Amino acid sequence: MKDSDFQILKKTIEKLLGIQCGCYKEDYIKRRVLSRMRITGKEHYKDYNSFVLSDIKEQELLRNALTINVTKFYRDKEVFDLLKAEVFPKIINAKGRMRIWSAGCATGEEPYTLALIIHDLIRLKTDVQITIFATDLDREALKKAKDGIYEKRSLENLNEGQIRRHFTETEDGRFEIKPHLKGMIRFSQHDLMSGKSITNYLDMILCRNVTIYFTEEQKNDLARMFHPALVAKGFYVMGKTEFMSREVEDLYEPYNAIQKVYNKK
Ligand SMILES: C[S@@+](CC[C@H](N)C(=O)[O-])C[C@H]1O[C@@H](n2cnc3c(N)ncnc32)[C@H](O)[C@@H]1O
């Protein structure tokens, strides 16, 4: 297959889907595109390019395929600011411990953001027990999460002090999460469609930007599965563009509806 045709397809992706290909490794884009080409029976980049240009449904599917693991440190910063200013201090002061589940953690930026915020918050209180469970379906993403090594550009939402305290620069110019944060997180593989929680007595579940492929019923089942896993008044945090359906409104009440933070009823 001709590389020039792949470059044309990349232009289509940038213009039509608004995805900046420069943010990703070329290999990553090729793998995702090739997987869509297999599914749609297109053998050449050129044919697939024409197909994407003419088919709105395929544009959506390709967008999803390309962004499936996309995440970053402090994604939607406002919600982390709210957790840091109000929610974490409330839980920690009341209980002296906190258990959180980052469900659909992809390559780990979300649970490490939580660990980093909480570590800085409780710096002097050594007796506070924090456990962060972090799970994903995708083993490859989980491996990256456990390794905890990131390119400089993915740290753009962190300040110099946070980078200095929580990362070590590697010989090849990347940044590795320090052991004190890695030690706060338990990574494991888990399918959110399995109907089972990984644990109970959770003070908070974050499940953000995970359900793009889920049907309405699967989304509702997820909210129902989380409910008994949370402590009384426990927190459920959804993604910015995700919605709590009427069907499960009797299980949760808004704590901050704009930031999609809910309390178990
Ligand atoms: C876009 S990332 C979201 C990462 C992070 N929560 C965030 O908001 O930045 C979506 C993740 O959900 C995971 N995922 C999709 N379906 C899943 C399932 N059934 N069970 C567990 N994880 C799933 C994908 O593997 C992917 O890593």
The ligand as an SDF file (V2000), in Angstrom:
LIG
                    3D

 27 29  0  0  0  0  0  0  0  0999 V2000
  -11.2870    7.1980   26.2460 C   0  0  0  0  0  0  0  0  0  0  0  0
  -10.6640    6.0820   27.4420 S   0  0  0  0  0  0  0  0  0  0  0  0
  -11.1020    6.9270   28.9350 C   0  0  0  0  0  0  0  0  0  0  0  0
   -9.9640    7.0710   29.8880 C   0  0  0  0  0  0  0  0  0  0  0  0
  -10.2360    7.9120   31.1280 C   0  0  0  0  0  0  0  0  0  0  0  0
  -11.3260    7.3890   31.9000 N   0  0  0  0  0  0  0  0  0  0  0  0
  -10.5320    9.3510   30.7500 C   0  0  0  0  0  0  0  0  0  0  0  0
  -11.6590    9.8150   30.8750 O   0  0  0  0  0  0  0  0  0  0  0  0
   -9.6060   10.0320   30.3140 O   0  0  0  0  0  0  0  0  0  0  0  0
  -11.8640    4.7640   27.3840 C   0  0  0  0  0  0  0  0  0  0  0  0
  -11.3510    3.4510   27.9650 C   0  0  0  0  0  0  0  0  0  0  0  0
  -12.4790    2.6140   28.2450 O   0  0  0  0  0  0  0  0  0  0  0  0
  -12.0680    1.2760   28.0640 C   0  0  0  0  0  0  0  0  0  0  0  0
  -13.2380    0.4020   27.9130 N   0  0  0  0  0  0  0  0  0  0  0  0
  -14.1140    0.3620   26.8790 C   0  0  0  0  0  0  0  0  0  0  0  0
  -15.0290   -0.6100   27.0970 N   0  0  0  0  0  0  0  0  0  0  0  0
  -14.7160   -1.1820   28.2950 C   0  0  0  0  0  0  0  0  0  0  0  0
  -15.2690   -2.2480   29.0520 C   0  0  0  0  0  0  0  0  0  0  0  0
  -16.3430   -2.9210   28.6340 N   0  0  0  0  0  0  0  0  0  0  0  0
  -14.6960   -2.5640   30.2350 N   0  0  0  0  0  0  0  0  0  0  0  0
  -13.6000   -1.9010   30.6770 C   0  0  0  0  0  0  0  0  0  0  0  0
  -13.0170   -0.8900   29.9920 N   0  0  0  0  0  0  0  0  0  0  0  0
  -13.5660   -0.5330   28.8160 C   0  0  0  0  0  0  0  0  0  0  0  0
  -11.2090    1.3430   26.8050 C   0  0  0  0  0  0  0  0  0  0  0  0
  -10.3550    0.2260   26.7100 O   0  0  0  0  0  0  0  0  0  0  0  0
  -10.4770    2.6690   27.0120 C   0  0  0  0  0  0  0  0  0  0  0  0
   -9.2040    2.4690   27.5650 O   0  0  0  0  0  0  0  0  0  0  0  0
  1  2  1  0
  2  3  1  0
  2 10  1  0
  3  4  1  0
  4  5  1  0
  5  6  1  0
  5  7  1  0
  7  8  2  0
  7  9  1  0
 10 11  1  0
 11 12  1  0
 11 26  1  0
 12 13  1  0
 13 14  1  0
 13 24  1  0
 14 15  1  0
 14 23  1  0
 15 16  2  0
 16 17  1  0
 17 18  1  0
 17 23  2  0
 18 19  1  0
 18 20  2  0
 20 21  1  0
 21 22  2  0
 22 23  1  0
 24 25  1  0
 24 26  1  0
 26 27  1  0
M  CHG  2   2   1   9  -1
M  END
$$$$
